[in-house]
Amino acid sequence: MFQMEYQKRLLQRYTNNIAGREELDLRCIPMRAGSQWDRNYFLSQDLNSAQPVVPAVSNSSSELRHNSAYACLLRNEFLDTEVTSIDQCKQSPKVRSDTGDFRVRESTRLYRFIERNSPTLPALRPPFENVGEASQRLLSISKRPVRKLSRLPYKILDAPELQDDFYLNLIDWSSENMLAVGLGYSVYLWNAVSGQVTRLCDFSHEDNLVTAVRWHGAGRQVAIGTLGGYVSIWDADRQKEYTKLEGHSARVTALAWCGNFLSSGSRDRTILQRDVRLPPSDIVRCLHGHKHEVCGLQWSPTWQYLASGGNDNRLLIWTAQGSEPLYSFSDHKAVVKALAWSPHKTGLLASGGGTADRCLRFWNVLTGQLVQSIDTGAQISNLAWAHNSAELVTTHGYAQPQVIVWRYPSLKQVVRLTGHTHRVVYLAVSPDNESIVTGGADETLRFWSVFTKRQAPKMPHSVLSLNRNIR
């Protein structure tokens, strides 16, 4: 009797559900899947609260990275949060942004319930699917290698009589790994492999200071600008003067090679372009555009454009053949000396302003537009791009004598390097594009490792490869 009555009640309840009528379950079931992560899943609590610009190479930083991904996986599998990247975790309000911990915040409440507007529970996964789709995307993201950057220079050289003049360009690093430095009346060559130092030339008998040095792309000829207004080109191997180019009426402060053509900028406000294969008196082009001293010159990697900066706070863009500037930018509020063309994007130029400006600006010379800018907080004396990564380095003078590595286009600071006791005036990049050398008003040259190494291509391992001996 009781069995028949129980069957009727059971069938009636089943038919009611089929008809679409829902019964409310008033039971309060606590949801504790997101609580006590440390105890249940062995997440480390020794997390560094500091957030350095470059992660320190230590066990705690790598452990933080692993715990972050692990915590995101737990949230996907137990809380169905659909996290597909660690950056997405950083934007979640339930994440400890102050400590860099991507775990769910601990709740002091005993009972936690599903929200009223939460979606229905997901369907059961197939038996052979270990993790959800969001977790699969999270695991497929390649792990970014940790940068190992030292904040200390790996070498320091004394540079007596290194002039503290913002408008000069007195150091340059050749493709043959020779560093040329102008000290007073002389130019010295430092071999980066052997460490040998030789004096290339001396203009003391003329009472003529060295004001600019620039290596030819082949690394055997070096152009030297002088206070007297002429440019002397020397053969570094033979240590002999190749030619002497006159034409400026004031000191030469900027030099730039374009194949066999040499461009020189001077305090006389002109830019002269000459072919070193022709007689010294032959001038190919004379460019008039600046109203004050020209202190920055850079040819684009394709040799189509010449960028010039001057003490008139203007940045001019010239074509390879024209006699008038293609563009004239006057956004900078101080002298423009720091110039560098991007090796990654055609027509992208970076420029830096002096003390009254302090801004790092990026230009698209194909359209003549300003791309973006940022206030660095200090005088920008030099800048250079990395060839192996989307980064650039700037050197700074008054207010904050330091070296800063930036990531482009986010313009986030990778690292700040300090060590010079006075402003950093000069900069040169090594031929392998991994190290830089900076010259300061403290009469020292400091060598830093700032850029990443070029990854060697992986050769396929095959018995049919030409580089493999078949036995």
N, C-alpha and C positions, 0 to 999 in steps of 0.2 A: 504493500500500500504506500509506504513512504518512498519506495523506489520509483513508482509510477509518478507520484507527485513531483519528485525531484527531476525526472526526465522532462515533464511538462514545463517546469520553470526554466530548465536549461534550454529547451527548444525555443521557448518564447523569447528568451534573451538573445538567442542567436538570430532569430528572424527579425527582431527589432533593429539589430545592428546592420543587417542587410538593407533594411528599408531606409537607412541613412540617418537614423536617430542616434545621437551621441549621448552617452552617459558621462556625467561629470565625476571625476575621481577627486574627492576632497582630501585625500591623504597628502601630508606634507613630507616629501622625500628630500632630505638634504642632498645637495650637490657638492661634493668635496673633492672633485677631480682636480681642481686648481689650487688646492691648499697643501701646505707642508711639502713643497717641492724638494727642499734641501734634505729632509729626512727620508723621503720615499725614493728619490732618484739620485742621491749622492751628488748633488750639485755643490761645487766648491763655494765657500763663503769668503775665501781670502781673495777678494777682488780689489784691485787698485782703484781708489776713488779718483785719482788724478787722470786727466786726459791730455797727455802730451801730443804735440802736433805729429811727431813721428813715434810710433809705438816702440818702446824699449825692448830690446831683444832679451827676454827673460822667460822663465817658466811660467810666471804669473800672467804675462800678456798672451802667450799661446794658450794657456789654460782658459783665459777669459774668452778667447775666440771659440774654442771648442765648446765651452759651456753655453755660449750664445746660440750656436747652431743646435746643440742638443736641446736647449730649452725651447727653441722654436719648434722642433720636431715634436716635443711632448705636447705643446699647445695645439699643434695641428691634429695629433692623433687622439687626444683626450678631450679637447675643448672645441674642435672643429673651427679654428680661427682663420683657416685659409691663408696662412703666412707663406709667401713664396720667396721672400728675400729678407735678409737681416736688416736692411735699411727700412723695410716696412715695419719691423718690430720697433725701431727707434721712434716712429711716429705714433705708436700706440700709447694711449693715456695710461694703460695698465703696466707700463714698463718703467723701470727705474732708470731714468735718463741721467740722473746725477752720478750714478756709479757705473754706468755702462752695462748694467745687468739687464738681460732681456727676459728674465723670469717674471711670472705674474706676481704682483704685490701680495704679500701675506695679508690675509684678512683676519681681523680679530673676532669676527662673528662666528658663532658655533655652527649655525645653519646657513647654507647658501642655496638659493633656489634658481631655477631657470627663469629667465626674464619672460614677461608676458608676451612681448612681441618677437620672441626668438622663433626661428623657423623650426619646422618639424625635424625630427631626428632623421639623419641620412639613412639610406637603405644599406643593407648589409653588403659588404664587399665580397667579390668572388673569393673562393678559398685560396687561390694562388696569388692574390695581390697583397703584398706585405704592408705597404704604406699607401696613403691616399695620394691623389694627384698633386695637391699643393706641396706635400712633403717631397714628392719626386722632383718637382721643379726646384725646391730648395736645395736638394742634394745635388742637382745637376749644375748648380752655379759653381764655376771654377774658383778655387781658393786663391785669394790675392796674396802674393808673397810679401813677407814683412821686410820693409826697407831697413837696411843696416847702414845707418849714417852716423859717422862720428862727428861730434860737435867740436872737436879739437883739430887743429891743423896737423897734418902728418909731417910737415917740414917747415922750418922757419929760417930764412936767410936775411942777413943784414944787408941793407941797401943804403949806404951813406950817400948823402947829396941827392937823394931822390926828392925832386921838387914837389912842394905842396902847392900845386897849381891845378885848379879844377878844369881848366880849358885844355890841358896838355894830354897827350896819349903816349906814355913812355914805356910800356911793356907790350910784347906780343910773342906768341908761341908759334913756332913754325911747324910745318908738316913733317920735318925731319927731327922733331923733338929737341929743338934748340930754342931757348928762351933768350930774347933780346931785351935788354934793359938800358934805358938812357939815364945815366947818373952824371949830373953836372955837364961837363964838356965832353964826356966819353960815352961810348956804347959798348956794353959788355955782353958776351955770349955765355950762357950757362948750358952745358950738356946735361939733359935730364937723365941720361943713362949712366954716364961715367961720373957726373958731378964736376967735371972740369970747367974752369972759368977762364976765358980769354978776353982780352981787350981788343975789340975790332978796330976802333978808330978813336982819335983824340983831336978835338978842335980848340984846345986851350990856347994854342999859338995864335988863333984868330979871335980869341975872346968871344967864342960863338957857342952858346948853350944848345944842347939837344932838346927839341920840343916835341918830336913825334917819331915813332918807329913803326914800320909795318912790313911784314914778310910777304914776299911773292908766294903765290899758291904752290909753286914747285919746291919752295923751302930753301933755295940757294941764294937768292938775292934779297937784300933787305934795303928798304927805302928809309932814309933818315931826314927828317925835317929839322931845320935849324932856326935859331933866333934871327940870323941874318937874312932870311927870306928865301934861301935856295934849298933844294932837295938833293941829297947825295945818295947815290945807289951803289951799294957795295956787294962784291962777291964774297960770301961768307966762307967758302972753301979755300979760296986763295988769299983772303983777307986783303983784297985790293979794291980800290974805287973803280967802279964800272963807268959811271958817267955822273955829270953834275948838271942839274936842271935849275936854271934861273928864270925869273919872271915875276916873282912876288916882291912887293915893296915893304913887307912886314913879315913877322915870324910866321912859320908854317906850323899849324897846330893839329891838322887832320890829314890822313892819307888813306887811300883806298885803291886796291888793284882791281882791274877788270881785264884779265888776260895779260896782254902786253901793254895795256893802257894804264896809266897811273893818274889818278885824280888827287889834287892837293887843295886844301882849304887854308885860308890865311886870315890874319887880322886885317888885311887890306880889303876884306869883304868879298873877295873873288874866289872862284873855283876854277883852276886850270886843269885841263886834261891833255896828256901828252902820250905819244907812242915812244917807248924807250928805244925802239929800233931806229928811229929817225934822229937827225941831228938835234942836239940839246936846245937849240934856239927855236925849233919848230913847235908851235902850240896848236893842237888840234881844235880845242874849244876853250872859250873863256866865258864862264857863266856869271851873270850879275843878277842877284836876287835878294841877297841879305843886306841889311842896313848896318850890321855890326859884325864882329868877328865870327868866322865859321869855325866851329870846334867839333863837329860831328859829321862823318861821312861814311856811308855804307852802300855798297852795290848789292842788288838783289841776287839770289842764287842763280837766276837765269840771265843775269846781266842786262835786263831790260829796263830797270829803273835804278836811279841813284837818289838816295835820301840824304838830305843835308840839314843839319841843325845849327843854330847860331845863337849869339848873345842878344839877338833882337826878339827872342821868345817865339820864333817861327820855325816851322818844319816845312821844308820844300821837297817836292817830288819831281825829279827830272827824268825825261826819257833818254834813251841811249844816243839819240841824234838831235833832239830839239835844243834850241837855245833859250827857250822860255820855260818856266816851271809848269808842269802839268797840274799840280795842286799846290796850294799854299794854305797851311793850317796854322791858325793862331790861337788854338785853345789853351796852350800852355801859358802860364803866367810868369815863367822864369826861363832862364837859359835852357836850351835843348842840346844836350851833348850825348846822352845815352840813346843809341839806335841799334836795332837788330831786326833782321828779316827772319820770318819763320821758315825753317827747312821742311815743314810738314804741309803747309797750305800756301799756295801761290798767291802772292799779293798781300799777305798779312805782315804788317810792320808794327813793331812795338817801339815806343818812345817814352823817355822819362824826363821829367822837369827838374829844375833846380830848387833852391831853398824856398822861394816864395810860391812854388807850385806843388812839388812833392807827389805829383800824380803819375801813375803808370797808365799809358793809353795805348790802345790797339786800333789800327787803321786798316781798312780794306782799300788799297790803292786802285783796285779794278773798278770800284764804284765811287771812290772818293768820300767814303763815309767813316765816321767814328764807330767802331764796333762796341767797345766797352772801356771803362776806366775805373781806377781805384786809387784812393789816397793812401800812400804808403807811410805817411807820417814823418818822412825825412827826405833830405836832398838825394836825388838819384844821380849817381855819377857814371854808372855803366850798367849794361845788361847784356845777356847772351842766352841763346836758346840751346836746349839739349837736343842732340840729333837722334838719340835712342829712345826718347820718351817725350810726352807732351808736357814738358816743364821748361822753366826759364829761371835764371838767376839774376838778381839785382844787387848792386853794391850801393851803399848809402854813406852820406857825409854828415853834415851838421845836424844836430839834434840827436841822432842815433847812429853812430858809426858801427855798421853791421853788414852782414851778407844774408840775403833771404832767398830761399828757393821756393818758387811758386808752381802750382799745378794749373795748367790751362785746359779748358776755359773757365773752370770754377773759380780760379784765382784764390784757392786756399793755400795757406802757407804750409809747406812741407817741413821746413826747418829754418831756424834762425841761428846764424853763426856769429859769435862775438869773440873778440880777441885783440883787435886793433885798438890801441889806446887813443888814437886820433882818427879823423875821417878816412874812409876808404876811397882812394882817388882813381886807382887803376885796376884793370881786370883783363885776364887772358885765359883762354880755354886750351886744354891739352889737345894734341892731335887725335887721341883716341876718344875724346869727348867724355871722359870720366872724371877728370880733375880740373880744377881751376887754380889760378894763382892771383892773389890780390896784393896790390901795393898801397900802403897807407902813408899818411903824413908822419907816422912814427918811424919812418925810414926802415921798414921791414917788408919782406915778401913772405906771404903765408900761403901754403899749398893745402887745398882742401879736396876731399873726395865727396862729390855732391851728386853726380849723375849715375844712372844705372849702366851696367855693361851691356854691350850688344850680344844678344843670344845667338850662339853659333847654330847654323841649320843642322838638323839631324839627318844624317845620311842613312838611307835604307840599308838594312843588313840583308844582303842577298848574295848568293853564290854567283850570280850573273852580273854583279856590279863590276864596272871597269876598274874600280879602285881596289878590288879584292882579287887575290891570286887564286886561281882554280888549280887544285892539285888532284 
